Amino acid sequence: MPTGVRIKPLPLSGVKTRLPKLITGVQEREEEVIVTKNGRPAAGLVNYDEYERLKETLEVLSDQDLMRQIQVSRTFYRRGKQGLAFEDVFGDVFGEPLLIPKRRRRA
């Protein structure tokens, strides 16, 4: 959850009557709404982009092979080793050598 996000707990009856306003708040201000039923959390209303980010995060975290590779990579870099450059991995992706423009010096 992003920092500074406002979370509103609301009973289901309050959500039913204010749904359009709540959706606007979720979309525009990234508010989150916890819908309660009989005083207990029952559902959540979040911005769709945040929902997609959460799904992607869960997908990565639940992939044991990917998490193992991430740990191997962290260990590799923590030991001060250097990885391959983009050009070393992809070379001439478009049938031409990859040319990186030189940075101009500022006067």
N, C-alpha and C positions, 0 to 999 in steps of 0.2 A: 504494500500500500504506500503510495507517495506520501511524503511528509506534508503536513498542513491540510490534509483532506478532512473535511468535516463529515462525521458519521452521525446520522440521525436515526435513533431507534423510534419506530412508529408502530402502533397497533394496526392490524389489518384493516380495521374500519377506517382509520385515518388515511391509509394508503388508497383505499377505494375512492374516497372523495377528492383526493388531491393528486392523483396519478399524473395528469399532464404537467403540473408544476414540479413534481418530484423528478420526472424525466428530464425536464429542462435543467433543473439543478444538477442532475447527474451528468448530463451532456456538457453543459457550459462551464460549470464550476467544479467538476469532478467530485461532487459530493457522493457519499455512499449512504444508502438507506438500509437499515436492518429492520425487516418486517417481523413483528412479533405476533404470535397467536397464543392467546391465553397467558400473556406475560412472558413467553419464552421465545427466543429467536427461532424463526421458521424459514426465512429466506433473506437474500440480499439483493439489492439493486445497485449495480455499478455501471460506470461508463463502459461502452462496448470495447473501446480500445484497451482499457484496463483488463477487462475480461479476457480478451485475446492474449494479452501479455501473461496473465496468470496461467492460461492453458498452455502456452508455449513453455513457460518456466516449469510447470509440472511435467510436461513431456520430457524436457531435458533431465530433470531431477530423477525421473523414473527410468531413464535409459541407463542401465548399469554399465554397458560398454562405453558410452559417451562419458559418464562420470569418471570411469577409470582412466580414460584418455586425458580428461581435463586434469586429473591428479598427476598423471605422468608428466604432462606439460608444465604444470606448476613446479614440480620438483626439478625438471630440466632447467627452467629459467631461474629458479631460486639458487641453483648451483652456479649461476653466472654464465651459462652456455648461451650461444646465439643460434637462432633458427635460420631458416633459409629465406632469402629475399624473394619477393613476388616473381621477379624475372627468372630466378632459379627454378621455381616451381612451375610457372606457366609459360616461360620462354616467349616464343612468338605466336601467341594465341590467335592472332588475326592474319597469319601468313607473312607477317613482317616482323622484323626485330622490334622489340619494345623499346622506345626511346623515352627517357625521362627528361623533361625540360630542365635545364639548369636554372637555378634561382639567380635572379639579378641582384646585384649588390645595390643597396640603397645609398644614395649620395649623401 
